[in-house]
């Protein structure tokens, strides 16, 4: 059990650092390898593990690339609060209420990224108007952050796409900003889960070490290999999320 979770944590750290979506690996691993945990505790333990990796990746990106703090800063501040609010509702809203909507959005994202191969490969500074900046702060800091506290998997991916499509960041810079905001969402949710007793601290601490190692490797690979590499990983993660949610929709119904 422990080896499986440690490997899953390392892999999730790598995926999260590159493009987000590490929860796609980590949450199912916790549910399978640690079935004694309640869903809320699995979510809380996932947040403890993930915040270590996302914070490490954020620092790695910040040292190596320029970050638009005017967008990332307010998004991260809002994200901390909104993710905490989402965590308060975790377990009270059934998956059937959000699964079809998220699935439809992911399919649209996959098609959009696939048919626009040039998207996210270079910066578009002209898109950073006050209106677009406000829109991306609201999208990443409120909507996606609340989803992260409530559910989790795919949050970083949605943030990368928001920064790329709305304000014209390339995939590397979009991922860098997403890591900062994702650190805020993880912290907000972790505070709530911790205060309500839904964190397996010892297990999460061991997984966090592996998550950090994966995050460092992932961030360095993204910085070294560039936006084209991140785009490929992004498509792979989005398609994996579509398969996972599609299978759940077919087998569990709406």
C-alpha positions as CSV (number, residue, x, y, z in Angstrom):
1,X,0.0,0.0,0.0
2,X,2.7,2.5,1.1
3,X,4.9,1.9,-2.0
4,X,1.9,2.4,-4.3
5,X,0.9,5.7,-2.7
6,X,4.5,7.0,-2.7
7,X,4.9,6.3,-6.4
8,X,1.5,7.8,-7.1
9,X,2.5,10.9,-5.1
10,X,5.7,11.3,-7.1
11,X,3.9,10.9,-10.4
12,X,1.2,13.3,-9.4
13,X,3.8,15.9,-8.4
14,X,5.4,15.6,-11.9
15,X,2.0,16.0,-13.7
16,X,0.9,18.9,-11.5
17,X,4.2,20.8,-12.0
18,X,3.9,20.5,-15.8
19,X,0.3,21.2,-16.4
20,X,-1.9,20.3,-13.4
21,X,-4.2,17.3,-12.9
22,X,-2.1,15.4,-10.5
23,X,-5.2,14.6,-8.4
24,X,-6.3,12.4,-11.3
25,X,-3.6,10.0,-10.1
26,X,-3.5,10.7,-6.4
27,X,-7.1,10.6,-5.4
28,X,-7.9,7.2,-7.0
29,X,-4.7,5.8,-5.5
30,X,-5.8,6.9,-2.0
31,X,-9.2,5.5,-2.5
32,X,-7.8,2.1,-3.7
33,X,-4.8,1.7,-1.4
34,X,-6.3,3.3,1.7
35,X,-10.0,2.4,1.6
36,X,-10.3,3.0,5.3
37,X,-10.2,6.7,4.7
38,X,-13.5,8.6,4.2
39,X,-13.9,10.6,1.0
40,X,-13.4,13.9,3.0
41,X,-10.2,12.5,4.6
42,X,-8.9,11.3,1.2
43,X,-9.5,14.8,-0.2
44,X,-7.8,16.4,2.8
45,X,-4.8,14.1,2.7
46,X,-4.5,14.8,-1.1
47,X,-4.4,18.6,-0.3
48,X,-1.6,18.1,2.3
49,X,0.4,16.1,-0.3
50,X,-0.4,18.5,-3.2
51,X,0.4,21.8,-1.5
52,X,4.0,20.7,-0.9
53,X,4.5,19.8,-4.6
54,X,2.7,22.9,-6.0
55,X,4.5,25.3,-3.6
56,X,7.9,23.7,-4.7
57,X,7.0,23.9,-8.3
58,X,5.9,27.6,-7.9
59,X,9.2,28.5,-6.4
60,X,11.1,26.6,-9.1
61,X,9.1,28.5,-11.8
62,X,9.5,31.9,-10.1
63,X,13.3,31.5,-10.0
64,X,13.5,30.7,-13.7
65,X,10.8,32.6,-15.5
66,X,8.9,35.9,-15.3
67,X,5.5,35.8,-13.6
68,X,2.7,38.3,-14.1
69,X,2.1,39.1,-10.4
70,X,-0.7,41.5,-11.3
71,X,-2.7,38.5,-12.5
72,X,-1.3,35.7,-10.3
73,X,-1.3,37.6,-7.0
74,X,-5.0,38.5,-6.8
75,X,-5.9,35.1,-8.2
76,X,-4.0,33.3,-5.5
77,X,-5.5,35.5,-2.7
78,X,-9.0,34.9,-3.9
79,X,-8.3,31.2,-4.4
80,X,-7.3,30.7,-0.8
81,X,-10.7,31.9,0.4
82,X,-12.8,30.3,-2.3
83,X,-11.1,26.9,-2.1
84,X,-11.8,26.9,1.6
85,X,-15.5,27.6,0.9
86,X,-15.5,24.8,-1.6
87,X,-14.0,22.4,1.0
88,X,-16.8,23.2,3.5
89,X,-19.2,21.8,0.9
90,X,-17.1,18.7,0.1
91,X,-19.1,15.6,0.4
92,X,-22.5,17.4,0.5
93,X,-22.9,17.8,-3.3
94,X,-23.1,14.6,-5.3
95,X,-20.7,13.9,-8.1
96,X,-23.7,13.5,-10.5
97,X,-24.4,17.3,-10.1
98,X,-21.1,18.4,-11.6
99,X,-19.7,15.5,-13.6
100,X,-21.6,16.1,-16.9
101,X,-20.7,19.8,-16.9
102,X,-17.0,19.2,-16.3
103,X,-17.0,16.4,-18.9
104,X,-18.5,18.7,-21.5
105,X,-16.0,21.5,-20.7
106,X,-13.1,19.1,-20.9
107,X,-14.2,17.7,-24.3
108,X,-14.5,21.3,-25.6
109,X,-11.0,22.1,-24.2
110,X,-9.5,19.0,-25.9
111,X,-11.0,20.0,-29.3
112,X,-10.0,23.6,-28.9
113,X,-6.4,22.8,-28.0
114,X,-6.2,20.1,-30.8
115,X,-7.5,22.3,-33.6
116,X,-5.3,25.3,-32.5
117,X,-1.8,24.0,-32.5
118,X,-0.3,27.5,-32.2
119,X,-2.2,28.3,-29.0
120,X,0.0,28.7,-25.9
121,X,3.3,28.4,-27.8
122,X,4.1,32.1,-27.4
123,X,3.1,35.1,-25.3
124,X,0.4,37.5,-26.5
125,X,0.9,40.7,-24.4
126,X,-1.7,42.6,-26.3
127,X,-4.4,40.4,-24.7
128,X,-3.7,41.7,-21.2
129,X,-6.3,44.4,-21.1
130,X,-7.9,45.3,-17.7
131,X,-11.1,43.5,-18.6
132,X,-9.2,40.3,-19.5
133,X,-7.1,40.5,-16.3
134,X,-10.2,40.9,-14.2
135,X,-11.9,38.0,-16.0
136,X,-9.0,35.6,-15.5
137,X,-8.7,36.5,-11.8
138,X,-12.4,35.7,-11.4
139,X,-12.2,32.5,-13.3
140,X,-9.0,31.1,-11.7
141,X,-9.4,32.7,-8.2
142,X,-13.1,32.1,-7.7
143,X,-14.7,29.5,-10.0
144,X,-11.8,27.1,-10.4
145,X,-10.6,27.5,-6.8
146,X,-14.1,26.7,-5.5
147,X,-14.1,23.6,-7.7
148,X,-10.6,22.6,-6.3
149,X,-11.9,22.8,-2.7
150,X,-15.0,20.9,-3.6
151,X,-13.6,18.2,-5.9
152,X,-10.0,18.8,-6.9
153,X,-8.7,16.8,-10.0
154,X,-8.0,18.9,-13.0
155,X,-7.8,22.2,-11.2
156,X,-4.3,23.1,-12.4
157,X,-5.2,22.1,-15.9
158,X,-8.2,24.5,-15.9
159,X,-6.0,27.3,-14.5
160,X,-3.3,26.8,-17.2
161,X,-6.1,27.0,-19.9
162,X,-7.6,30.1,-18.3
163,X,-4.2,32.0,-18.2
164,X,-3.4,30.8,-21.8
165,X,-6.7,31.6,-23.5
166,X,-7.9,34.7,-21.6
167,X,-4.7,36.7,-21.1
168,X,-2.5,35.1,-23.8
169,X,0.2,33.5,-21.7
170,X,2.2,30.7,-23.3
171,X,1.9,27.3,-21.7
172,X,5.1,27.6,-19.6
173,X,4.1,31.0,-18.1
174,X,0.5,29.9,-17.8
175,X,1.7,26.8,-15.8
176,X,3.9,29.0,-13.6
177,X,1.0,31.2,-12.7
178,X,-1.2,28.2,-12.2
179,X,1.2,26.8,-9.6
180,X,1.0,29.9,-7.5
181,X,-2.8,30.0,-7.6
182,X,-3.0,26.3,-7.0
183,X,-0.8,26.7,-3.9
184,X,-3.5,29.1,-2.6
185,X,-6.3,26.7,-3.4
186,X,-4.6,23.8,-1.7
187,X,-3.8,25.9,1.4
188,X,-7.4,27.2,1.7
189,X,-8.8,23.7,1.4
190,X,-6.2,22.1,3.7
191,X,-7.0,24.6,6.5
192,X,-10.7,23.6,6.4
193,X,-10.0,19.8,6.1
194,X,-7.4,20.1,8.9
195,X,-9.7,22.0,11.3
196,X,-12.5,19.4,10.6
197,X,-10.2,16.5,11.3
198,X,-10.1,15.2,7.7
199,X,-6.4,14.8,7.1
200,X,-4.2,11.7,7.6
201,X,-1.1,13.7,8.6
202,X,1.5,11.0,8.9
203,X,0.5,9.3,5.6
204,X,0.2,12.7,3.9
205,X,3.7,13.8,5.1
206,X,5.4,10.8,3.6
207,X,3.5,11.2,0.3
208,X,4.4,14.9,0.3
209,X,8.2,14.2,0.2
210,X,7.7,12.1,-3.0
211,X,5.3,14.8,-4.4
212,X,8.0,17.4,-4.0
213,X,10.6,15.3,-5.8
214,X,8.2,14.8,-8.7
215,X,7.3,18.5,-8.8
216,X,10.9,19.6,-9.0
217,X,11.5,17.2,-11.9
218,X,8.3,18.3,-13.7
219,X,8.9,22.0,-13.3
220,X,12.5,21.7,-14.6
221,X,11.4,19.6,-17.6
222,X,8.7,22.1,-18.5
223,X,11.2,25.0,-18.3
224,X,13.8,23.2,-20.3
225,X,11.6,21.6,-23.0
226,X,9.3,24.6,-23.5
227,X,5.6,25.2,-24.4
228,X,5.4,22.5,-27.0
229,X,6.2,19.8,-24.4
230,X,3.6,21.3,-22.0
231,X,1.0,21.3,-24.7
232,X,1.5,17.6,-25.3
233,X,1.2,16.8,-21.6
234,X,-1.8,19.0,-21.3
235,X,-3.7,17.2,-24.1
236,X,-2.8,13.8,-22.5
237,X,-4.1,14.9,-19.1
238,X,-7.3,16.4,-20.5
239,X,-8.0,13.2,-22.5
240,X,-7.3,11.1,-19.4
241,X,-9.7,13.2,-17.4
242,X,-12.3,12.8,-20.2
243,X,-11.9,9.0,-20.1
244,X,-12.2,8.9,-16.3
245,X,-15.2,11.1,-16.0
246,X,-16.9,9.5,-19.1
247,X,-16.4,6.0,-17.6
248,X,-17.9,7.2,-14.3
249,X,-20.9,8.8,-16.1
250,X,-21.6,5.6,-18.0
251,X,-21.2,3.2,-15.1
252,X,-22.7,5.4,-12.3
253,X,-25.3,7.3,-14.3
254,X,-26.4,10.8,-13.7
